[in-house]
């Protein structure tokens, strides 16, 4: 797996913003309808690691902001 490292603090902030936009929505809304097969029949898939409570959400944010802090220190 290739790890991306930001080159500037602004890039690091933009990276975490993009990540949150992509990842967090489905952590709050774990049910997704996905077209499958040739006839585009809709199938429901469920994300397994959705937020079950506020503590899970806070831990998630803390983990990712700690990653951001390490990235900024590296710069």
C-alpha positions as CSV (number, residue, x, y, z in Angstrom):
1,X,0.0,0.0,0.0
2,X,1.4,3.4,-0.9
3,X,1.0,6.1,1.7
4,X,0.4,9.7,0.6
5,X,2.3,12.4,2.5
6,X,1.2,16.0,2.1
7,X,3.9,18.5,1.0
8,X,2.3,21.5,2.8
9,X,0.1,22.2,5.8
10,X,-2.7,23.4,3.6
11,X,-2.5,20.2,1.5
12,X,-2.6,18.1,4.7
13,X,-5.8,20.0,5.8
14,X,-7.3,19.6,2.4
15,X,-6.5,15.9,2.5
16,X,-8.3,15.3,5.8
17,X,-11.3,17.4,4.6
18,X,-11.6,15.3,1.4
19,X,-11.3,12.1,3.4
20,X,-14.0,13.2,5.9
21,X,-16.4,14.2,3.0
22,X,-15.9,10.8,1.4
23,X,-15.9,8.5,4.5
24,X,-18.1,10.1,7.1
25,X,-21.4,10.2,5.2
26,X,-21.5,6.4,4.9
27,X,-20.5,6.1,8.6
28,X,-23.7,7.9,9.5
29,X,-25.8,6.3,6.7
30,X,-24.5,2.7,6.5
31,X,-27.2,1.5,4.0
32,X,-26.4,1.8,0.3
33,X,-28.3,0.7,-2.8
34,X,-25.9,-0.5,-5.4
35,X,-26.8,-1.5,-9.0
36,X,-25.6,-5.1,-9.7
37,X,-25.7,-7.3,-12.8
38,X,-26.6,-6.6,-16.3
39,X,-30.2,-5.6,-15.6
40,X,-29.0,-3.0,-13.0
41,X,-31.0,-4.7,-10.2
42,X,-30.5,-2.7,-7.0
43,X,-28.9,-4.5,-4.1
44,X,-28.7,-3.2,-0.6
45,X,-25.2,-3.3,1.0
46,X,-24.4,-2.2,4.6
47,X,-21.3,-0.7,5.9
48,X,-20.1,-2.7,8.9
49,X,-18.2,0.0,10.8
50,X,-20.8,2.7,11.2
51,X,-21.1,5.0,14.2
52,X,-23.1,3.2,16.9
53,X,-22.9,6.1,19.4
54,X,-21.3,9.4,20.2
55,X,-18.3,7.8,21.7
56,X,-17.5,6.0,18.5
57,X,-17.8,9.2,16.6
58,X,-15.4,11.1,19.0
59,X,-12.9,8.3,18.9
60,X,-13.0,8.3,15.0
61,X,-12.4,12.1,15.0
62,X,-9.6,11.9,17.5
63,X,-7.8,9.1,15.5
64,X,-7.9,11.1,12.3
65,X,-6.9,14.4,13.9
66,X,-3.9,12.7,15.5
67,X,-2.9,11.5,12.0
68,X,-3.2,15.1,10.8
69,X,-1.1,16.4,13.8
70,X,1.7,13.8,13.0
71,X,1.6,14.8,9.3
72,X,1.9,18.5,10.2
73,X,4.8,17.8,12.6
74,X,6.5,15.8,9.8
75,X,6.3,18.9,7.6
